Each structure stands twice: as C-alpha cells, then as structure tokens.
C-alpha cells in the first residue's frame, strides 16, 4: 500500500444496499480503511460486512438520517488526510487511486475536492479531455469524490438540512466561494449504477421526487434568496400540478403519484418545513 493510500479513508453511506455494496467494497484496496454508515438499525449488515471485509467498520445510525448527515457521521471518525466519499452503487477502476495520486502531485495538493471521471458520463465525455490529466470545475457529482480535509475544514462538511439531492452541489459552491479549487482527474475512472443502492421500490421513487423538489427550492433560497427560489421552482410546481391532474383523469396512477409528491415536496419547501419525508412515511401503493 502506498503512502497516499495510507492517507485515505473511504466513507460509504448505505441504505438497504446489501445487493450492491460488496462490489463497491471489493474495488477498494483491502488495506485501505473503509467506514460504512448504514442508515438503518440492521445489525446483521454490520456483522456480515465486518466479518467479510477486515478493513471495514460499519456504523449503524439507527435511523435513516440522510446522505449528508450520514457522511458527516462517517467523516467525524476519519483520522487520515483525505476522506473519499463513495456511493455503495459505485465502484473504482483498478487504476483510479493511481491516477488520483498522479494529479494530486501535479497540483501539489492545492485542491479541496478531486474527483474521478464518471465512466460513460455524457456531460464529462463531451469535454475533449483525452490528453488532459485534470480539469478545474465548479462542482462534481457526490457519489465519488476525494475531499482534502485540511482544506475543507467546515464544522460540518455537508449541510444536514438536505436529506437527499444537491448536498454535494451546495458543498462545492461553498468551497468555490472561499476561492478554493475543485478538479476532475480525467484518467481516473469510477463506475456508477445509479439508484441501485436503495432498491427500486415505488415508495423510494416517490421519496426521491419529493426531496428533489424540496432540495431545489432550499438550495436556491440558501444561496440566491427568496425570489430566485420561487423563480426556479414555480414553473415546475405548476407543471407538476397540471400533470398530476391529467394523470388522475387518465387513470395513470403511478404518474399521478410521482407528480403529487413533487407538488407536496415544493409545498413543504414553500412552507419552510424540514426535509422530513422518509419512505416509511409513504403508504403502500
């Protein structure tokens, strides 16, 4: 194990991710420390993973505390220079850390976040970066990012008001506002199987739609003010309301429920309610 790898601790927040997390853990050098925060009270997950992977410590949160708060809990236990945030439905290429190390040296550690490139990601692959080692960006996606803890020294790195969505965009914006730097290492690859980490139950899909709208309003309100928050979301509110009513008339129950929960998410945001909704609050469909 290299000196760079000794200075990394992986933090993985999971929720009902037993079906995918093994592949994620197997993609990491078995000598690197990994902290898994399981957002449930399922002690069997802790017992199984810690028995199978000697480098893994599982923290049982006892409740579904969300992505940001879960990562903050994991990071609070990190004693290395870097925390590598990774989703349980993502996994590394065998050269990922080697490429990140190369870019880290080129940058002389002058970065707050260094992220691998999303494999087959349309946005990033549209950039002609084949011959570049790295590119500076305003934000990275939150499922795979190396955080330089000496630079990112917020009391709580993630804003825990977010339960789901935009936590990493909020973090990146706060970092950039301090004049610090975020990079993508173009030759470091990470693979992501989106949504697989929490299953595909329809209740979870409804929860995602509710929180997407809530987080969109909250993010814009936090950074740009009330007018910008309403300007960004009001059309979406009207659009979802119309689609909800049309789906009701056409008896398309699933589409009706999705747009209903989008509307409810925004109503809760407009009323300044917290991001309280959890899958367990949604009745069986």
Residue pairs with C-beta under 8 A, 6 or more apart in sequence:
1 29
1 31
1 32
2 101
4 97
4 100
4 101
4 104
5 29
5 31
5 32
5 97
6 80
7 80
7 81
7 82
8 32
8 33
8 80
8 81
8 82
8 83
8 84
8 97
8 146
9 32
9 33
9 34
9 35
9 78
9 79
9 80
9 82
9 83
9 84
10 28
10 32
10 33
10 34
10 35
10 83
10 84
10 86
11 35
11 37
11 71
11 74
11 75
11 78
11 83
11 84
11 85
11 86
12 21
12 24
12 25
12 34
12 35
12 36
12 37
12 74
12 86
12 87
12 88
13 36
13 37
13 39
13 67
13 70
13 71
13 74
13 87
13 88
14 21
14 36
14 37
14 38
14 39
14 45
14 88
14 197
15 38
15 39
15 40
15 64
15 197
15 198
16 40
16 197
16 198
16 199
17 88
17 89
17 197
17 198
18 45
18 48
19 196
19 199
20 88
20 89
20 193
20 196
20 197
21 36
21 49
21 88
21 197
22 52
23 91
24 86
24 87
24 88
24 89
24 90
24 91
25 34
25 36
25 49
25 53
25 56
26 91
27 91
27 92
27 93
27 94
28 34
28 55
28 86
28 92
29 97
30 53
30 54
30 55
31 55
32 55
33 55
33 57
33 80
34 53
34 55
34 56
34 57
35 56
35 57
35 58
35 59
35 74
35 77
35 78
36 49
36 56
36 57
36 58
36 59
36 74
36 88
37 58
37 59
37 61
37 70
37 71
37 73
37 74
38 45
38 46
38 58
38 59
38 60
38 61
39 61
39 63
39 64
39 65
39 66
39 70
40 60
40 61
40 62
40 63
40 64
41 60
41 61
41 62
41 63
42 60
43 60
45 58
45 60
46 58
46 60
49 56
49 58
50 56
50 57
50 58
57 77
59 73
59 74
59 77
61 70
61 73
64 278
64 279
64 280
65 73
66 160
66 162
66 163
66 164
66 275
67 142
67 158
67 162
67 163
67 164
67 167
68 158
68 159
68 160
68 162
68 163
68 167
69 158
69 160
71 85
71 157
71 158
71 167
72 156
72 157
72 158
72 160
74 83
75 83
75 147
75 149
75 157
78 149
80 149
81 148
81 149
81 150
82 146
82 147
82 148
82 149
83 146
83 147
83 149
84 144
84 145
84 146
84 147
85 142
85 143
85 144
85 145
85 146
85 147
86 92
86 143
86 144
86 190
87 142
87 143
87 144
87 192
87 197
88 197
89 143
89 192
89 193
89 194
89 195
89 196
89 197
90 143
90 144
90 190
90 191
90 192
90 193
91 190
91 191
92 116
92 144
92 189
92 190
92 191
93 116
93 119
93 188
93 189
93 190
93 191
95 187
95 188
95 189
96 116
96 188
96 189
96 190
97 188
99 116
99 185
99 187
99 188
99 189
100 114
100 116
100 146
100 185
100 188
102 133
102 185
102 187
103 114
103 133
103 134
103 183
103 185
103 188
104 111
104 114
106 133
106 134
107 114
107 134
107 181
107 183
109 148
110 181
111 148
111 151
111 180
111 181
111 182
111 183
112 147
112 148
112 151
112 152
112 175
112 180
112 181
112 182
113 140
113 145
113 146
113 147
113 148
113 152
113 171
113 172
113 175
113 182
113 183
114 134
114 145
114 146
114 148
114 182
114 183
114 184
114 185
115 140
115 141
115 144
115 145
115 146
115 182
115 183
115 184
115 185
116 144
116 184
116 185
116 188
116 189
116 190
117 124
117 129
117 184
117 185
117 186
117 187
117 188
117 189
117 190
118 124
118 141
118 144
118 190
118 192
119 189
119 190
119 191
119 192
124 184
127 135
129 135
129 186
130 186
132 186
133 185
133 186
133 187
134 183
134 184
134 185
134 186
135 183
135 184
135 186
136 181
136 182
136 183
137 182
137 183
137 184
138 172
138 173
138 176
138 182
139 168
139 169
139 172
139 173
139 176
139 182
140 168
140 172
140 182
140 184
141 168
142 167
142 168
142 169
142 171
143 190
143 192
144 190
144 192
145 168
147 157
151 175
151 180
152 171
152 175
152 180
154 174
157 171
158 167
158 168
158 170
158 171
159 167
159 170
159 171
159 222
161 218
161 274
161 275
162 170
162 215
162 218
162 219
162 275
163 211
163 214
163 215
163 275
163 277
164 207
164 208
164 211
164 212
164 215
164 275
165 208
165 211
165 212
165 215
165 216
166 215
166 216
166 218
166 219
167 215
169 219
170 219
170 222
170 223
172 182
173 223
175 182
176 182
198 204
201 279
202 254
202 257
202 285
203 279
203 282
203 284
203 285
204 279
205 258
206 257
206 258
206 261
206 279
206 282
206 285
207 261
207 277
207 278
207 279
207 282
209 258
209 259
209 261
209 262
209 265
210 261
210 262
210 264
210 265
210 268
210 277
211 265
211 275
211 277
212 262
212 265
213 233
213 236
213 237
213 240
213 262
213 263
213 265
213 266
213 269
214 265
214 266
214 268
214 269
214 275
214 277
215 275
216 232
216 233
216 236
216 269
217 229
217 232
217 233
217 266
217 269
217 270
218 229
218 269
218 275
220 228
220 229
220 232
220 233
221 228
221 229
221 269
229 269
233 266
233 269
236 262
236 266
237 263
237 266
240 259
240 262
240 263
240 266
241 259
241 263
243 255
243 259
244 256
244 259
244 260
244 262
244 263
247 253
247 255
247 256
247 259
248 256
253 285
254 285
257 285
265 277
268 275
268 276
268 277
